[in-house]
Amino acid sequence: MTNSIDYSSTYNSSLILPTKHISTSYSLLGVGATILEQLYQPRTVSSLWSAVATMPEVATFERFVLTLDLLYAIGAIEMNAGLLHRCHR
């Protein structure tokens, strides 16, 4: 199913959970899953941004940072010595 909506200009960037109008992959929770896939090894924020910047569900640096905040708040990622890494609890 192809989505013809330009989410970068029509969504509320603070939507954490999917809704009837926002698919899971475009919610911050879905973007978090995409970002966690890229954290298979510790990375700098810049390196991680470079890896996900062209993905349409990430869309903007603002959404990227909001997603990192969410992942940190729920204990999914940590930062040590300037590197982000996944938490395995």
Secondary structure, 3 states (H helix, E strand, C coil): CCCCCCHHHHCCCCCCCCCCCCCHHHCHHHHHHHHHHHCCCCECHHHHHHHHCCCCCCCCHHHHHHHHHHHHHCCCEEEECCEEEECCC
